[in-house]
Amino acid sequence: MNKRQALVQSLAVFDARERLVDWNPGFVEEFADAASIVAQGVSARDISSACLLPERALDLGWSLYGAPPQRFEYINNRRSISVAQHLGVNGHIFRVAQSTHATPPLHAGMLDENAELLRSAALQISAAVLKRREQETLRLHELALKDGLTGIANRRYFDEFLDIEWQRCKQSQLPLSAIFIDIDYFKAYNDLYGHLNGDVCLKAIASTLKDHLHRPGGLVARYGGEEFTCLLPGADLGEATQKAEELEQAVRALAIPHEKSGALPIVTISLGVATVPCITGSDTSVLVKAADLALYKAKAAGRGCVRSTLCTSPC
């Protein structure tokens, strides 16, 4: 059997969201099972999921914390592949891989063809088991991050997403905005119409907020009770305020009757908007507190309106 050829150096660049930006033929060879989907914008996770390779072969999760892992090796098609990664400007991730040597036979007396078949089968079984485990873990994780009533993200998801986007916007030098939302006089609504109708109202508003956010990378979550929140990575104060006004009008257009409201005879929402224009620190609570304060000002102004603020405290 001919000696296995060494892998041509594999080069790839991913953006701060782990989406493929640029690559060379060696990268396609390394992830041959995913060759049909390799294109600009495809995620590292999608490439990894299409291949029967160890998860760490293309795990870029470390980029969220800015500390690249040490050079490591893994087995790919009976070749030992050495991988080095580092973080560039604007959060771009650079990945370089090169085969170091062919793996030895499993047993000196075993035919090379049989050894390869056995090794290949073992790798495929191992990869399949790992993928099933990963999929089940992901499914359970998603269930834990979803609000049971409305089906949108819950507060835990929001907190995790805020941490991630805070780091991304910090690395990419982008603004980060949050909108805090409260249903006006919702306790009075429940008292008058009953909790079942209150649940229907919550679902309708959650669906409306999600349908009208219309922003790539944005998130709508139920923060608790009748409170919702939106996170808008990359949006400045003007953009976030405009979006909040659109959301307020969208909920008002539902025209859900509310005879006990102190604002209008329909269900309305109050919204507080806050923006961190340039993130330098790690205290995400600065944005949350500022948006919550803006929401308080919206309520004090009569409810059914939007108030916004720019974070000036160190963040």
C-alpha positions in Angstrom: 0.0 0.0 0.0 1.3 3.4 -0.8 2.4 5.7 2.0 -0.3 8.1 2.9 0.4 11.6 1.7 0.7 14.4 4.2 -2.1 17.0 4.4 -1.4 20.2 2.6 -1.4 22.9 5.2 -5.0 23.7 6.2 -5.7 27.4 6.7 -9.0 29.0 7.7 -10.3 32.3 9.0 -13.5 32.7 11.0 -15.2 35.9 12.2 -16.2 36.7 15.8 -19.4 34.7 15.3 -17.5 31.6 14.3 -18.6 32.0 10.6 -16.1 31.0 7.9 -14.6 34.0 6.1 -11.7 32.6 4.1 -10.0 29.2 3.6 -7.6 27.3 1.4 -7.9 23.8 -0.4 -6.1 22.2 2.6 -9.0 23.1 4.9 -11.5 21.5 2.5 -9.3 18.4 2.4 -9.1 18.3 6.2 -12.9 18.5 6.5 -13.7 16.5 3.4 -17.1 15.3 4.7 -18.3 18.9 4.8 -16.9 19.9 1.4 -20.3 20.4 0.0 -21.3 23.1 2.6 -17.9 24.9 2.9 -18.7 28.5 1.9 -18.5 32.0 3.3 -20.8 32.4 6.3 -21.2 28.8 7.2 -20.7 28.2 10.9 -17.8 26.2 12.4 -20.5 24.1 14.2 -22.2 23.2 10.9 -18.8 22.1 9.4 -17.9 20.1 12.5 -21.4 18.4 12.6 -21.0 17.2 9.0 -17.7 15.4 9.8 -16.9 12.2 11.7 -14.1 13.9 13.6 -13.4 14.7 17.2 -15.3 17.7 18.5 -12.1 19.6 19.4 -10.9 19.5 15.8 -13.0 22.6 15.1 -14.1 23.9 18.5 -13.8 27.7 18.5 -15.7 28.3 21.7 -12.4 29.5 23.4 -12.7 32.7 21.3 -15.4 34.0 23.7 -12.8 34.4 26.4 -9.9 35.5 24.2 -7.5 32.8 25.3 -6.5 30.4 22.5 -5.8 26.8 23.5 -2.3 25.4 23.2 -1.4 23.6 20.0 -3.0 20.1 20.0 -3.1 17.0 17.8 -5.9 14.8 16.7 -6.3 11.8 14.3 -7.8 12.5 10.8 -7.9 9.7 8.2 -4.9 7.9 9.9 -2.9 11.1 10.0 -1.9 13.0 13.1 -3.0 16.6 12.6 -1.4 19.4 14.5 -3.6 22.4 15.1 -2.7 26.0 16.1 -5.2 28.8 16.6 -5.0 32.5 17.6 -7.2 35.5 17.8 -6.7 38.4 15.4 -8.1 41.9 15.1 -11.9 42.4 15.2 -12.3 39.1 16.9 -11.3 37.1 13.8 -10.0 33.5 14.5 -7.1 32.1 12.6 -6.7 28.3 12.4 -3.7 26.5 10.9 -3.4 22.7 10.7 -0.7 20.4 9.4 -0.2 16.7 9.4 2.8 15.7 11.4 3.1 11.9 10.6 1.0 8.9 9.6 -0.3 6.8 12.5 1.4 3.4 13.0 -0.4 0.1 12.4 -2.6 -1.2 15.3 -0.6 -4.5 15.3 2.7 -5.3 13.6 1.3 -8.5 12.1 -2.0 -7.0 10.9 -2.5 -6.2 7.3 -2.5 -2.4 6.7 -5.8 -2.6 4.9 -7.5 -4.4 7.9 -5.9 -2.0 10.3 -7.2 0.9 8.5 -10.7 -0.5 8.3 -10.7 -1.3 12.0 -9.4 2.2 12.9 -11.9 3.9 10.6 -14.8 1.9 12.1 -13.6 2.7 15.6 -13.4 6.4 14.8 -16.8 6.5 13.2 -18.4 4.8 16.1 -16.7 7.1 18.6 -17.7 10.2 16.6 -21.3 9.0 16.2 -21.6 8.4 20.0 -20.1 11.8 20.8 -22.4 13.5 18.3 -25.5 11.8 19.8 -24.4 12.8 23.2 -23.7 16.3 22.1 -27.2 16.5 20.4 -28.9 15.3 23.5 -27.0 17.6 25.7 -27.8 20.5 23.4 -31.5 19.5 23.4 -31.7 19.5 27.2 -29.8 22.8 27.3 -32.2 24.4 24.9 -35.2 23.2 27.0 -33.6 24.7 30.1 -33.2 28.0 28.3 -36.7 28.3 26.9 -39.7 29.9 28.7 -42.3 27.2 29.2 -45.3 29.4 28.6 -44.3 31.7 25.7 -41.7 29.5 23.9 -39.2 32.3 23.7 -35.9 32.5 25.5 -36.0 32.7 29.3 -33.9 34.9 31.7 -31.1 32.3 32.0 -30.7 32.3 28.2 -30.7 36.1 28.2 -28.0 36.2 30.9 -25.8 33.7 28.9 -26.4 35.5 25.6 -25.6 38.9 27.2 -22.2 37.6 28.4 -21.4 36.2 25.0 -22.5 39.3 23.0 -20.8 41.6 25.5 -17.4 39.9 24.7 -18.1 39.9 21.0 -19.0 43.5 20.9 -16.0 44.3 23.0 -13.7 42.5 20.7 -15.3 44.0 17.6 -15.6 47.5 19.1 -19.4 47.5 18.5 -22.2 49.1 20.6 -24.6 46.9 22.5 -28.1 47.9 23.3 -30.9 46.4 25.5 -34.6 47.1 25.7 -36.5 46.3 28.9 -40.3 45.9 28.5 -43.1 45.8 31.0 -46.8 45.1 30.3 -48.7 48.0 31.8 -51.1 47.3 34.6 -50.8 43.5 34.1 -51.9 42.6 37.6 -55.1 44.5 37.1 -55.5 42.6 33.8 -55.2 39.3 35.5 -57.6 40.3 38.3 -60.2 41.4 35.8 -59.9 38.8 33.0 -58.3 35.8 34.9 -55.0 34.1 34.7 -55.8 32.0 31.7 -56.5 35.1 29.7 -53.4 36.6 31.2 -51.4 33.7 29.8 -52.9 34.2 26.4 -52.0 37.9 26.6 -48.4 37.0 27.5 -48.1 34.6 24.6 -49.5 37.1 22.1 -47.1 39.8 23.2 -44.1 37.5 23.2 -44.9 36.4 19.7 -45.4 40.0 18.5 -42.1 41.1 20.0 -40.3 38.2 18.4 -41.9 38.7 15.0 -41.1 42.5 15.0 -37.5 42.4 16.2 -36.3 41.7 12.7 -32.6 42.1 13.6 -29.8 39.6 12.9 -28.2 38.4 16.1 -31.0 40.0 18.2 -32.8 38.2 21.0 -36.2 38.5 22.7 -36.6 36.9 26.1 -39.1 36.7 28.9 -37.3 38.2 31.9 -39.9 37.3 34.4 -43.6 37.7 35.0 -44.9 40.4 32.7 -41.4 41.6 31.9 -39.5 41.0 28.6 -36.2 42.1 27.3 -34.5 42.4 23.9 -30.8 42.5 23.2 -29.5 44.2 20.1 -25.8 43.6 19.4 -24.3 46.3 17.1 -27.2 48.7 17.5 -26.6 52.3 18.6 -28.9 54.3 20.8 -30.9 55.7 17.8 -31.4 52.3 16.2 -32.4 50.7 19.5 -34.8 53.5 20.3 -36.5 53.3 16.9 -36.9 49.5 17.3 -38.4 50.0 20.8 -40.9 52.5 19.3 -41.8 49.9 16.6 -42.4 47.2 19.2 -44.6 49.5 21.3 -46.7 50.3 18.3 -46.9 46.6 17.3 -48.3 45.6 20.7 -50.7 48.5 20.7 -51.9 47.4 17.3 -53.0 44.0 18.9 -55.8 46.0 20.5 -56.2 43.6 23.4 -59.0 45.0 25.6 -57.9 46.2 29.1 -60.7 48.1 30.9 -58.7 48.5 34.1 -55.6 50.0 32.4 -54.6 53.5 33.6 -53.1 54.3 30.2 -55.5 53.2 27.5 -58.5 50.8 27.3 -56.1 48.3 25.6 -53.0 46.5 26.6 -49.9 48.6 26.3 -46.2 48.2 27.1 -43.6 50.6 28.6 -40.0 50.3 27.3 -36.6 51.4 28.6 -33.7 51.5 26.2 -30.0 51.6 27.1 -26.8 51.5 25.0 -23.2 50.9 25.8 -21.4 52.7 22.9 -17.9 51.3 23.6 -17.3 48.3 25.9 -14.0 48.3 27.8 -14.8 46.4 30.9 -16.6 43.2 31.9 -19.5 44.5 34.1 -22.6 43.5 32.1 -24.9 44.8 34.9 -24.2 48.3 33.8 -26.3 47.8 30.7 -29.1 46.0 32.6 -29.4 48.6 35.3 -29.4 51.5 32.8 -32.2 49.8 30.7 -34.2 49.1 33.9 -33.8 52.8 35.0 -35.0 53.9 31.6 -38.0 51.6 31.9 -38.8 53.2 35.3 -38.8 56.6 33.6 -41.2 55.4 30.9 -43.6 54.2 33.6 -43.3 57.5 35.5 -44.0 59.4 32.2 -47.5 57.7 32.0 -46.7 54.3 30.5 -47.3 53.1 27.0 -44.1 54.9 25.9 -40.3 54.7 25.3 -37.5 56.3 27.3 -33.8 55.8 26.4 -30.4 56.5 27.9 -26.7 56.2 27.0 -24.5 54.4 29.4 -21.8 56.8 30.6 -20.5 54.8 33.5 -17.3 52.7 33.0 -18.2 49.4 31.4 
